[in-house]
Amino acid sequence: MTVTVEQTLHDILVDDLELSPEELHPDADLVADLGFDSLSFATGVAEIRDRLGVTLTKDAVFSCRTLGDLQRLVSGALAA
């Protein structure tokens, strides 16, 4: 079974960052809606690297406003 980027990000956000699954939708603002701070971004980037093998730059991640933006960034990095 292939695990999708969306499912992996969902797992990271729920398991590692302890967010509620009900909060997670593509239009959720990472800072305003999900409460991301610098520690959340650092944890998320490390988990994305460990689970998906994708290394994201700080600038690329900080350019993401929504969860959907982050999903597209990770998907694009995997496709590259």
N, C-alpha and C positions, 0 to 999 in steps of 0.2 A: 504494500500500500504506500502510495506517495503522499507525503505530508505537504500540504500547501504552505506558501508563505503566510497567507492569512491565518491558518490554524497555528502555525509556529509562533507568530506574533501574538495571537490570542493567548496561547499557553504562557509565553513570557510575561505578558501583562497581568494575567491572573495569578500564575504561580509565583513569579519572582517579584513582581511589583505590587501584588495583592490588590489589584483592581477588581471591581465587580464586573462579571460578564455582561450584565445589562447595560453598562456604560459604553461598551465597545461597539462602535459603528464607524463606518468610513468617514463620516463628517465630524466625528468627535475631535474637538480641538485638544491637542496634546497638553497644553498648559492650562487653558481656561476650564476645560471640561474634565480632563483626566488628572490634573494637578502635577504634571511633570515638572521636575526641577533638575538641576545639574546632576544630582545623584541618580535620578531616574533615567536620564539620558545615558549616563555612563554605564549603568547596569544593563539597560536595554541594548546598547551597542555591544557590550561584552557578550551578552547572551546570544545576540544575532550572530556574532562571529563564531562563538562556540557551537551553536546548533546548526547554522546554515553555511558556515565557512565563508562568510562575506565580511570583508573589512570595510567599514564605512568611515568617511572622514567626519570630523566634528562639524565642519561647515555644512556638509551635505545633510547631516541629521538635523542640525539647527535650522536649516531652511525648510524643514517639514513643519507645516502648521497643523495638519490633521493626521489622524490615523491612516486615512486613505493615501495621503502623501507619503507617509512612511512605508506603506505596503508597496506603492509604486517604486519608490527608491530601492527597496530591497529586491523586488522582482527584476528591476532593470540591472542591478548589480549582478544578480545571478545569471542573467541572460548574456552579460558582457563577456 
